[in-house]
C-alpha cells in the first residue's frame, strides 16, 4: 500500500498488523496500511480456510483485485512454501490476511487459528502481514455465484479465491 495516492488513514476498517497484535478496529495508522514496500509491489490477499486458502493479488497500481488460485491445504510448511512462491513470482510487497471476526466483533477459534498462521508465516518472510476483516466475504461471493447460476461444483472450485479477491478489492477501495 505504499503508493503515494493510494495510502489514506480516514476510512474505518478492521485491520491490524501481525507485529502490533490486536488493533482497535475503527482507526488505522498510516504505517499499518502503507508498510514500507516498493511503489510497484503488489498486494496478496489470503482467505484462509481449514481445507483451502484462497489467493488474490492486486495490480501494480493497487486498484484492481484478481483471483489467482485456491490452494488445497496440506501441511503448514507446504502451504507457506506455495504462498511465498506466489509472493516472489508476483512481486508482492504486502500480505493481507482475512481475519474471520464474529458478527458481534469478538474473535473465535477461527480468528485465533488465523493469527497463529500469520505468526508462523511471519517467521518465514520479511513481508508485512496485515489483517483485514473478512466478515461476510464468502457469503457475498456465494450469493453472487448463485445469482449467476453457477453449479455447486464450480462454486466449490472458485469460491475461496473469489472471496480473497472480494476482500482485497474492499481493502483497495477503502484506500481511495
N, C-alpha and C positions, 0 to 999 in steps of 0.2 A: 504494500500500500504506500510505497514511498514516492509515488508520482506527485509532482507539485500540485496539480489541480485536483487530485483525487483524495487528498487527505483532509478530512474535516472532523471536528470534535463536537458538533452541535446536535447530531441525531442520537436519540437514545437506542440502546441495544443491550442485550445480554452478551457481553464479551469479556473475556479475561485471558490473561497470559499464563502459560504453564509456570513461568518463573515468578509470577506475582501472587499465585494462589487464587483465592476467591475474590471476585470483583464485585463491586456493589451493584452493578447492573444497569443503572439509569444514566450514568455518565461514563464517558470513556476518555482516556488521555490520548494525546497525540502519539505518544510513544507506543501505546498498545495497538492502536490502529495502524500506524505507519512505522513499523520497526525498520531499522536501517537495512534496506535491501536495495540492490541496484534498481535504477529507474525503469529498466526494461524487464525486470524479473516478474514472472507471473505468480499468481496465487493458486494453490492447490487446495480444494475443499474435500473433506472426507466425511462421509456419512457412515459411521461405524455401527455395524450390527453384530449380532452374535455369530452369524454364519457368513456374512459378506461385508465388504467395505465398498461403498460407492465412491467413485473418484471423479472429480470435475476440475477443470482448470480455467483460468481467465485468459483472455487475450493479453498481449503485451501492454495495451493501453488501459487495462483493468476496467473495461466497460462491459464485456460480454462473457458469460459463463458457458462452458461447453462440457457436456458429459464425456468422460474419457473411457472408463471401464468399470466393471464390477469384479472385484477380486473375491474369489471363494476363500474364506479364511481357513488357514491350516494351523501353523504354529506361529507364535509372535515373530520369531526370527525370520521366517519365510515371508510373512506378511510385510514386515518392516523393510526387508530387502527389496521386495517388489515396489513398495511405495517410494523408497529412496531412489530406486532405478528410474521411476517415472519422474521424480523431482529433478534428477540430474538431466535426464533427456529433455524435459520440458522447460528448463531454465526457471525453476521455481525458487522464489525468494521468501515465501511465507506459506505456512501450512495453516489452514483454517479448519478446525475440527469441530464438528457439530456436537453440542452438549445437550443431551436429552433432559431438559428441565421439566419437572411435573407442571401441570396446569396451574397449581397453586404457588408456583415459584420455588418449591423445595427441590432438593436433589435426592433421587432414589438410587437404587442399586445400579441402574444403567449409567447414570451420571458418574457414580464412583468408579465403575469399570472404565468409562471413557477417560476419566482423569488418570487412572493407573496406566492405561495405554499411552496417553500423552507423556507421562513421566518416563516410561520405558523408551518411547521413541526419541524423546529429547536427549537421552543418553547416547544415541547413535548419530545425531545430526546437530549441526550448529544452526540450522534453520529455525527461525522463530515459529513457535506453535501457539496459536491463539484459539480460544473457544468462541463459538457462535451459538446462540440459542436456536436450536433446530425444531422447536415445538411446531407440530403440525405440518412439517415439510413433506414427510412421506404421505400423510393423509391427503394433502393438497395435490400431490403428483398422482396419487391413485385415483382421485376424483377426476382429474384431467384425462387420465388414460381410459377410465371407464366411459367418460363422455365421448371420447374418440373411438369408442367401440373396439378397444384393444383387447385381444384374447387374454385370458388369465395367464397362460404360459408366457406370452410375450411380455405382459406386465411384470411377471416374476423375473424375467431376464433383464429388464431395463430400469425397474423402479428405484433401485439403490443409487445408481449413477445419476439418474434424473433428480432424485432428492438432493444429492450433493450439488448438482447444478442449480437447483432451485434455491438452496441455502446460500450458495456462493453469489448468485445473482442478487439475492436480498442484501447481502453484505456490500456488494459493489454499488447497488442503487442507494444504499444508505450513506455512502461516502460522497454522493452527489455527482 
